[in-house]
Amino acid sequence: MTASTPPTTFQTIPGHDELSAIPRDLSFHPCDTTGPFQVLSREQVERFNRDGYLMPFRIFSESEMAEIRQYFDRLLQRYLAEGKDSYSISSAHLRHGRVWDILTHPRIVAIVRDLLGPSVIAWGSHFFCKLPGDGKVVSWHQDASYWPLTPSKAVTVWLAIDDADRDNGCMKYIPGTHVLGHLTYQLTENDPAYVLNQVVPEVEKYGEPVYVELRAGEASLHSDLLLHGSEANYSARRRCGLTLRYTSGDVRAYLGWDQKGVVVAGEPPPHWANRTRPVED
């Protein structure tokens, strides 16, 4: 790879020591947009600041979602044929034009801009696909704990590719935990039952979970500091979601993650790349 050829793959989970060496501000910064709002109301912005999430939003119609699902089905079969697993399609917007199209879709960007303000960078896209009978758990975690970004101002849009409910392992949130700062976690690197390698223990002391049940084509939004996770999928149905990550333009990225950036609102900040659409779908 030459200096003029930006990378298309990144370490999905950076090392603990690498992250510890970065001077990160992992405290919640409330959304302070004052409008005019394109999609959200002031009440919804205030609710996001209070609870750490918003849902549901209808993004794509049934017919639009059927086409997207067919595309994902083909993409998944390709990755599985290469010997990869159903969780391995990460930073997908850097390689696949159709994913770039979803990440930069005006319906999604309008919602995120109402939260983050006039300067927005899209930087992440990862399919979390639980196949039927998948026994893996996404343990209780905070997204910001994994990311070499500072300050902590990222928002995740979780787009349901399939219907997601409690039977097939939908996400769950613990409202209000985003204001608690960076919580203590335990490493689970050698446990094959977990998709990720961190787990925040004893989460029951933080409150009752809210289950994120979505129809295909709907989405939820959550703060990068909100405690969330999901149970294993023991059902006969697949449960796939596409996580789309956004942050405000003043946020800095380390470990080369600035090269993931796509400017979707505002002027391009000098410290973020502005990746163009990949040719390959």
Summary of the structure (lengths in Angstrom):
residues: 281
radius of gyration: 17.6
end to end distance: 21.3
largest distance: 50.2
contacts: 893
relative contact order: 0.25
helix: 27%
strand: 25%
